[in-house]
């Protein structure tokens, strides 16, 4: 009997020692879980900030690409307008050269016509002199006829008369022909002069148009240079944004690795059925779009590192209890988890929480634990239920 008693005492002592070791391991695990949870929250915050920066960088990149595309379109249109203006300028220059050549021909023709007019005028003056001479000859005809019988016979008289008639007829025809030719020449000269004036007016208008085209070409060239500079600036900005995006992606990847590592550490520190239950809970919420789930108590509270041990020891596995808005939400999730055999989860419906009134000692050295925790006021009832067995703690400010 003594041997059995001694053996039982040793076994009990050994069990007590193992229990103490397990209790210490649990404390250490809870402390590690709290530290990892805080680290996960910090990493999630950094991840959200990095995502925001990445989103802003992507917006800027997309806007820059849109601006760059618009600038390229403007550059192409300006280049097309420039080419068209150059073509129009060349065409106008060619037309001006052709009109100048035509004016030179018209001027040459005009000078030749003036010379011809001068010759005709001289011929007219000569014929007028001949006409005067013929008139004088007619006046002397009567005296000649009276003298003809005295000079020669009838045959000689006929020849002399025919000669005088021929002179009179030729002088008369020339006299009537010259005014008609002069009128035609004057009309042709007026036509050529009007054509030359019209050509000069057209040349002046084309010169004005050429000046406008040159001004437009200069303006378009300046705009083209400005747009090229703006394009280069935007390309440099896009390169810098790409570099910033790469840095943000690298930072996000690093944070994601930290989150995964912290999640693995936390999973190894919690019981297996609770871990499976929380994983199943997240999957069910995402698959069935269930609302009203606040999350585990561990994710709803934060405090200074000096209170980690107190919270971990007093709350223990209650830190993994899931807070929901009402019991209907809890029932929906429980049904789905039962169907999928997704582990174990304890819910805290806020509409069912009833916390007894607790009176705290009125002392400056005693501070309620809840006052040292950081949490949302909507989750206060759930935290009071988890920590209802701890009424106060001794607190000495450092």
VMD Tcl script that draws the C-alpha trace (Angstrom):
set ca {
  {0.00 0.00 0.00}
  {2.83 2.42 0.86}
  {4.52 1.61 -2.41}
  {1.32 2.32 -4.31}
  {0.79 5.53 -2.33}
  {4.34 6.63 -3.10}
  {3.87 5.67 -6.72}
  {0.60 7.59 -6.90}
  {2.18 10.58 -5.20}
  {5.04 10.55 -7.68}
  {2.62 10.20 -10.58}
  {0.51 13.05 -9.21}
  {3.60 15.20 -8.71}
  {4.74 14.39 -12.19}
  {1.29 15.23 -13.55}
  {1.30 18.48 -11.57}
  {4.69 19.35 -13.00}
  {3.50 18.52 -16.50}
  {0.39 20.60 -15.90}
  {2.51 23.53 -14.74}
  {4.75 23.15 -17.76}
  {1.71 23.01 -20.03}
  {0.28 26.04 -18.27}
  {3.52 27.90 -18.87}
  {3.52 26.78 -22.49}
  {-0.06 27.98 -22.81}
  {0.90 31.34 -21.34}
  {3.84 31.55 -23.70}
  {1.64 30.54 -26.63}
  {-1.01 33.11 -25.74}
  {1.65 35.77 -25.42}
  {3.12 34.74 -28.77}
  {-0.37 34.71 -30.29}
  {-1.03 38.22 -28.98}
  {2.29 39.44 -30.32}
  {1.69 37.80 -33.67}
  {-1.85 39.17 -33.77}
  {-0.59 42.67 -33.20}
  {2.08 42.10 -35.82}
  {-0.57 40.83 -38.23}
  {-2.70 43.90 -37.57}
  {0.30 46.14 -38.18}
  {1.14 44.22 -41.34}
  {-2.47 44.47 -42.50}
  {-2.38 48.21 -41.89}
  {0.86 48.50 -43.82}
  {-0.62 46.32 -46.54}
  {-3.68 48.58 -46.80}
  {-1.45 51.65 -46.99}
  {0.69 49.97 -49.64}
  {-2.42 48.99 -51.59}
  {-3.66 52.58 -51.43}
  {-0.31 53.88 -52.66}
  {-0.29 51.24 -55.39}
  {-3.84 52.20 -56.42}
  {-2.90 55.87 -56.54}
  {0.23 55.04 -58.54}
  {-1.83 52.94 -60.98}
  {-4.33 55.79 -61.37}
  {-1.51 58.21 -62.09}
  {0.04 55.75 -64.56}
  {-3.25 55.22 -66.38}
  {-3.93 58.96 -66.46}
  {-0.39 59.57 -67.71}
  {-0.82 56.97 -70.44}
  {-4.12 58.58 -71.46}
  {-2.49 62.02 -71.53}
  {0.43 60.62 -73.50}
  {-1.93 59.01 -76.01}
  {-3.80 62.31 -76.40}
  {-0.53 64.17 -76.88}
  {0.56 61.65 -79.52}
  {-2.73 62.19 -81.37}
  {-2.25 65.96 -81.17}
  {1.33 65.61 -82.43}
  {0.16 63.49 -85.36}
  {-2.60 65.97 -86.23}
  {-0.18 68.89 -85.92}
  {2.34 67.06 -88.11}
  {-0.37 66.35 -90.66}
  {-1.44 70.02 -90.61}
  {2.22 71.03 -90.97}
  {2.69 68.76 -93.99}
  {-0.52 70.08 -95.53}
  {0.59 73.68 -94.93}
  {3.99 72.95 -96.52}
  {2.25 71.37 -99.50}
  {-0.09 74.37 -99.84}
  {2.86 76.74 -99.55}
  {4.74 74.88 -102.28}
  {1.63 74.90 -104.45}
  {1.10 78.64 -103.92}
  {4.79 79.30 -104.65}
  {4.53 77.28 -107.84}
  {1.36 79.17 -108.86}
  {3.11 82.48 -108.18}
  {6.04 81.44 -110.36}
  {3.67 80.38 -113.13}
  {1.77 83.67 -112.90}
  {5.04 85.60 -112.96}
  {6.05 83.74 -116.12}
  {2.63 84.41 -117.63}
  {2.90 88.10 -116.70}
  {6.32 88.21 -118.36}
  {4.80 86.73 -121.52}
  {1.88 89.17 -121.37}
  {4.26 92.08 -120.81}
  {6.35 90.97 -123.78}
  {3.22 90.65 -125.90}
  {2.08 94.03 -124.63}
  {5.38 95.65 -125.64}
  {5.19 94.03 -129.08}
  {1.63 95.30 -129.48}
  {2.76 98.78 -128.48}
  {5.47 98.64 -131.12}
  {2.94 97.38 -133.65}
  {0.58 100.18 -132.64}
  {3.36 102.69 -133.13}
  {4.07 101.27 -136.59}
  {0.38 101.39 -137.48}
  {0.10 104.95 -136.19}
  {3.09 105.89 -138.31}
  {1.51 104.15 -141.31}
  {-1.74 106.01 -140.67}
  {0.10 109.30 -140.61}
  {1.82 108.41 -143.88}
  {-1.49 107.46 -145.47}
  {-3.04 110.68 -144.22}
  {-0.27 112.55 -145.97}
  {-0.99 110.52 -149.11}
  {-4.68 111.29 -148.72}
  {-3.92 114.99 -148.53}
  {-1.72 114.60 -151.58}
  {-4.51 112.77 -153.41}
  {-6.95 115.48 -152.49}
  {-4.67 118.07 -153.89}
  {-4.32 115.91 -156.99}
  {-8.12 115.84 -157.39}
  {-8.28 119.58 -157.18}
  {-5.79 119.80 -159.99}
  {-7.72 117.25 -162.07}
  {-10.05 119.80 -163.62}
  {-7.22 121.91 -164.81}
  {-5.52 118.79 -166.12}
  {-8.63 117.76 -168.09}
  {-8.81 121.14 -169.76}
  {-5.24 120.76 -170.81}
  {-5.51 117.13 -171.97}
  {-6.72 117.95 -175.53}
  {-3.82 120.17 -175.87}
  {-1.34 117.58 -174.65}
  {-2.39 114.38 -176.35}
  {-5.15 112.53 -178.02}
  {-8.09 110.62 -176.59}
  {-6.08 107.43 -175.87}
  {-3.56 109.34 -173.72}
  {-6.39 111.08 -171.88}
  {-7.95 107.70 -170.87}
  {-4.68 106.38 -169.40}
  {-4.13 109.50 -167.34}
  {-7.67 109.40 -165.96}
  {-7.34 105.69 -165.02}
  {-4.09 106.42 -163.18}
  {-5.73 109.16 -161.14}
  {-8.77 107.00 -160.31}
  {-6.52 104.15 -159.12}
  {-4.60 106.51 -156.81}
  {-7.84 107.87 -155.37}
  {-9.29 104.35 -154.79}
  {-6.15 103.03 -153.04}
  {-5.86 106.05 -150.78}
  {-9.57 105.80 -149.86}
  {-9.40 102.05 -148.99}
  {-6.32 102.56 -146.82}
  {-7.99 105.47 -145.10}
  {-11.05 103.32 -144.19}
  {-9.02 100.21 -143.27}
  {-6.64 101.82 -140.75}
  {-9.27 103.01 -138.19}
  {-10.71 99.43 -137.95}
  {-7.31 97.90 -137.23}
  {-6.60 100.58 -134.66}
  {-9.88 99.78 -132.82}
  {-9.06 96.07 -132.73}
  {-5.60 96.75 -131.38}
  {-6.94 99.11 -128.73}
  {-9.49 96.48 -127.65}
  {-6.80 93.79 -127.45}
  {-4.55 96.11 -125.43}
  {-7.37 96.82 -122.97}
  {-8.04 93.09 -122.63}
  {-4.39 92.33 -121.94}
  {-4.16 95.20 -119.45}
  {-7.24 93.96 -117.56}
  {-5.83 90.42 -117.52}
  {-2.51 91.69 -116.20}
  {-4.27 93.68 -113.45}
  {-6.31 90.63 -112.47}
  {-3.15 88.55 -112.32}
  {-1.46 91.14 -110.10}
  {-4.46 91.13 -107.74}
  {-4.41 87.33 -107.64}
  {-0.66 87.32 -106.95}
  {-1.14 89.76 -104.05}
  {-3.91 87.58 -102.60}
  {-1.70 84.49 -102.95}
  {1.14 86.32 -101.21}
  {-1.19 87.14 -98.31}
  {-2.34 83.53 -98.17}
  {1.29 82.40 -98.27}
  {2.09 84.70 -95.34}
  {-0.82 83.27 -93.35}
  {0.31 79.72 -94.12}
  {3.86 80.53 -93.03}
  {2.56 82.01 -89.75}
  {0.39 78.92 -89.19}
  {3.34 76.68 -90.00}
  {5.54 78.51 -87.49}
  {2.85 78.27 -84.81}
  {2.32 74.57 -85.48}
  {6.06 73.96 -85.33}
  {6.25 75.72 -81.96}
  {3.26 73.72 -80.67}
  {4.91 70.55 -81.94}
  {8.11 71.31 -80.02}
  {6.13 72.12 -76.85}
  {4.17 68.88 -77.14}
  {7.37 66.91 -77.67}
  {8.81 68.41 -74.48}
  {5.60 67.61 -72.60}
  {5.68 64.06 -73.98}
  {9.26 63.59 -72.77}
  {8.31 64.88 -69.32}
  {5.34 62.52 -69.13}
  {7.49 59.60 -70.23}
  {10.00 60.37 -67.48}
  {7.13 60.63 -65.00}
  {5.74 57.30 -66.19}
  {9.15 55.67 -65.71}
  {9.35 57.01 -62.16}
  {5.81 55.78 -61.47}
  {6.71 52.37 -62.83}
  {9.69 52.27 -60.47}
  {7.48 53.36 -57.57}
  {4.93 50.70 -58.51}
  {7.67 48.05 -58.54}
  {8.83 49.20 -55.09}
  {5.25 49.10 -53.77}
  {4.72 45.61 -55.24}
  {7.96 44.41 -53.64}
  {6.88 45.91 -50.31}
  {3.45 44.29 -50.60}
  {5.03 40.93 -51.41}
  {7.28 41.24 -48.37}
  {4.32 42.18 -46.15}
  {2.31 39.28 -47.53}
  {5.15 36.91 -46.66}
  {5.21 38.36 -43.13}
  {1.44 37.92 -42.87}
  {1.66 34.31 -44.03}
  {4.49 33.59 -41.60}
  {2.62 35.25 -38.73}
  {-0.54 33.35 -39.63}
  {1.37 30.08 -39.59}
  {2.84 30.93 -36.18}
  {-0.59 31.81 -34.81}
  {-2.13 28.65 -36.29}
  {0.54 26.53 -34.61}
  {-0.16 28.24 -31.27}
  {-3.94 27.64 -31.20}
  {-5.79 24.30 -30.85}
  {-6.37 22.40 -34.07}
  {-10.19 22.30 -33.92}
  {-10.38 26.06 -33.26}
  {-7.96 26.73 -36.12}
  {-10.06 24.62 -38.49}
  {-13.20 26.32 -37.23}
  {-11.86 29.84 -37.87}
  {-10.62 28.86 -41.34}
  {-13.99 27.30 -42.14}
  {-15.72 30.44 -40.80}
  {-13.77 32.69 -43.17}
  {-14.57 30.44 -46.14}
  {-18.28 30.35 -45.30}
  {-18.47 34.14 -44.92}
  {-16.82 34.65 -48.31}
  {-18.76 31.91 -50.13}
  {-22.22 32.80 -48.81}
  {-21.68 36.57 -48.33}
  {-22.83 36.44 -44.71}
  {-22.88 39.81 -42.94}
  {-22.96 40.71 -39.27}
  {-19.73 38.89 -38.30}
  {-17.41 41.17 -36.29}
  {-14.57 38.65 -35.99}
  {-12.64 36.89 -33.21}
  {-12.11 38.76 -29.95}
  {-8.39 38.59 -30.63}
  {-8.82 40.84 -33.68}
  {-11.20 43.28 -31.97}
  {-8.98 44.37 -29.08}
  {-5.56 45.97 -28.73}
  {-3.47 47.11 -25.79}
  {0.03 47.94 -24.68}
  {2.57 45.14 -24.62}
  {2.77 45.29 -20.82}
  {-0.83 43.97 -20.62}
  {-0.35 41.07 -23.05}
  {0.20 38.47 -20.31}
  {-2.80 39.63 -18.28}
  {-5.15 39.46 -21.26}
  {-3.79 36.12 -22.49}
  {-4.01 34.45 -19.08}
  {-7.45 35.77 -18.18}
  {-9.05 35.33 -21.59}
  {-7.19 32.17 -22.69}
  {-9.06 30.47 -25.55}
  {-11.88 33.02 -25.22}
  {-9.74 35.25 -27.41}
  {-10.75 33.00 -30.32}
  {-14.49 33.38 -29.67}
  {-16.24 34.98 -32.64}
  {-18.43 38.06 -32.07}
  {-21.59 38.32 -34.21}
  {-24.41 40.85 -34.23}
  {-27.20 38.40 -33.31}
  {-27.92 34.73 -32.78}
  {-29.55 34.35 -36.22}
  {-26.20 35.03 -37.85}
  {-24.56 32.51 -35.53}
  {-27.18 29.87 -36.41}
  {-26.63 30.36 -40.15}
  {-22.90 29.84 -39.77}
  {-23.30 26.87 -37.42}
  {-25.56 25.11 -39.94}
  {-23.06 25.60 -42.72}
  {-20.15 24.47 -40.53}
  {-22.10 21.39 -39.43}
  {-22.72 20.45 -43.05}
  {-19.05 20.90 -43.93}
  {-17.66 19.55 -40.63}
  {-15.47 22.59 -40.40}
  {-14.18 22.43 -36.82}
  {-15.34 24.21 -33.67}
  {-16.18 27.88 -33.11}
  {-17.82 29.58 -30.12}
  {-19.99 32.59 -30.98}
  {-20.82 35.62 -28.84}
  {-24.10 37.17 -30.15}
  {-24.20 40.79 -29.05}
  {-28.00 40.72 -28.71}
  {-27.73 37.90 -26.13}
  {-24.85 39.19 -24.01}
  {-25.77 40.03 -20.43}
  {-22.96 41.27 -18.21}
  {-23.53 41.62 -14.45}
  {-22.88 44.97 -12.85}
  {-19.41 45.15 -11.34}
  {-18.32 47.74 -8.82}
  {-14.65 48.62 -8.92}
  {-12.74 49.88 -5.86}
  {-12.31 53.63 -5.84}
  {-8.54 53.93 -5.67}
  {-5.87 55.62 -7.75}
  {-3.80 52.40 -7.78}
  {-6.62 50.29 -9.16}
  {-7.69 50.61 -12.79}
  {-10.24 48.40 -14.57}
  {-8.63 46.25 -17.24}
  {-11.12 47.33 -19.91}
  {-9.94 50.92 -19.55}
  {-6.45 49.87 -20.63}
  {-7.72 48.12 -23.75}
  {-8.41 49.69 -27.13}
  {-11.59 48.51 -28.83}
  {-14.71 49.64 -30.64}
  {-17.55 50.75 -28.37}
  {-19.93 48.45 -30.28}
  {-17.91 45.45 -29.05}
  {-17.81 46.45 -25.38}
  {-20.40 43.89 -24.22}
  {-18.48 41.00 -25.79}
  {-15.22 42.08 -24.12}
  {-16.96 42.50 -20.77}
  {-18.30 38.95 -21.05}
  {-14.85 37.55 -21.84}
  {-13.17 39.49 -19.00}
  {-16.02 39.44 -16.48}
  {-14.03 37.27 -14.05}
  {-11.31 39.94 -13.73}
  {-12.59 42.96 -11.89}
  {-9.48 45.09 -11.60}
  {-5.69 45.05 -11.86}
  {-2.95 46.81 -9.99}
  {-1.34 49.40 -12.20}
  {1.78 51.38 -11.45}
  {2.75 53.89 -14.13}
  {6.33 53.63 -15.36}
}
mol new
graphics top color blue
foreach p $ca { graphics top sphere $p radius 0.5 }
foreach p [lrange $ca 0 end-1] q [lrange $ca 1 end] { graphics top cylinder $p $q radius 0.2 }
display resetview
